[in-house]
Amino acid sequence: MRRILFFVGLVISLSSLYRNKYKLLNIFLSKKWLRRLSVAMIMRIPALREKMLFQALR
């Protein structure tokens, strides 16, 4: 019974997060230091970095 309640709670919270993903993203990226940190972390991934630089220099 406990597992079922946990699973139901997990599904409800994930669906709520998915429904409000853009609001949460805007709140997250409105802070300058969080925006800098996220860009720095993304630029460490080689495939994403190459794709972004290719689009910027095109």
C-alpha beads as a LAMMPS data file, in Angstrom:
LAMMPS data file: protein, C-alpha beads

58 atoms
57 bonds

1 atom types
1 bond types

-500.0 500.0 xlo xhi
-500.0 500.0 ylo yhi
-500.0 500.0 zlo zhi

Masses

1 110.0

Atoms # bond

1 1 1 0.000 0.000 0.000
2 1 1 2.860 2.339 0.837
3 1 1 4.512 1.769 -2.540
4 1 1 1.288 2.523 -4.375
5 1 1 0.851 5.814 -2.510
6 1 1 4.466 6.718 -3.178
7 1 1 4.074 5.941 -6.886
8 1 1 0.835 7.936 -7.140
9 1 1 2.459 10.896 -5.384
10 1 1 5.459 10.682 -7.675
11 1 1 3.282 10.637 -10.791
12 1 1 1.228 13.602 -9.577
13 1 1 4.323 15.670 -8.742
14 1 1 6.021 14.842 -12.046
15 1 1 2.922 15.765 -14.020
16 1 1 2.669 19.037 -12.097
17 1 1 6.318 19.822 -12.839
18 1 1 5.812 18.973 -16.502
19 1 1 2.725 21.169 -16.732
20 1 1 4.585 24.155 -15.241
21 1 1 7.985 23.522 -16.819
22 1 1 8.260 26.886 -18.576
23 1 1 7.259 28.853 -15.481
24 1 1 9.864 26.958 -13.467
25 1 1 12.484 27.498 -16.167
26 1 1 11.779 31.247 -16.243
27 1 1 12.052 31.452 -12.461
28 1 1 15.304 29.490 -12.555
29 1 1 16.869 31.553 -15.345
30 1 1 15.794 34.911 -13.919
31 1 1 18.644 34.681 -11.408
32 1 1 21.891 35.844 -13.009
33 1 1 24.186 33.441 -11.170
34 1 1 21.956 30.436 -11.950
35 1 1 21.856 31.419 -15.626
36 1 1 25.656 31.691 -15.717
37 1 1 26.051 28.365 -13.956
38 1 1 23.658 26.580 -16.316
39 1 1 25.377 27.994 -19.423
40 1 1 28.779 27.007 -18.053
41 1 1 27.574 23.472 -17.369
42 1 1 25.998 23.136 -20.815
43 1 1 29.167 24.375 -22.510
44 1 1 31.101 21.522 -20.870
45 1 1 29.178 18.988 -22.966
46 1 1 31.140 18.702 -26.251
47 1 1 28.232 17.786 -28.558
48 1 1 26.042 20.656 -27.352
49 1 1 28.934 23.109 -27.416
50 1 1 29.781 22.261 -31.036
51 1 1 26.143 22.514 -32.097
52 1 1 25.691 25.889 -30.402
53 1 1 28.922 27.311 -31.813
54 1 1 28.072 26.055 -35.300
55 1 1 24.713 27.822 -35.176
56 1 1 26.226 31.019 -33.787
57 1 1 29.001 31.211 -36.380
58 1 1 26.846 30.286 -39.353

Bonds

1 1 1 2
2 1 2 3
3 1 3 4
4 1 4 5
5 1 5 6
6 1 6 7
7 1 7 8
8 1 8 9
9 1 9 10
10 1 10 11
11 1 11 12
12 1 12 13
13 1 13 14
14 1 14 15
15 1 15 16
16 1 16 17
17 1 17 18
18 1 18 19
19 1 19 20
20 1 20 21
21 1 21 22
22 1 22 23
23 1 23 24
24 1 24 25
25 1 25 26
26 1 26 27
27 1 27 28
28 1 28 29
29 1 29 30
30 1 30 31
31 1 31 32
32 1 32 33
33 1 33 34
34 1 34 35
35 1 35 36
36 1 36 37
37 1 37 38
38 1 38 39
39 1 39 40
40 1 40 41
41 1 41 42
42 1 42 43
43 1 43 44
44 1 44 45
45 1 45 46
46 1 46 47
47 1 47 48
48 1 48 49
49 1 49 50
50 1 50 51
51 1 51 52
52 1 52 53
53 1 53 54
54 1 54 55
55 1 55 56
56 1 56 57
57 1 57 58
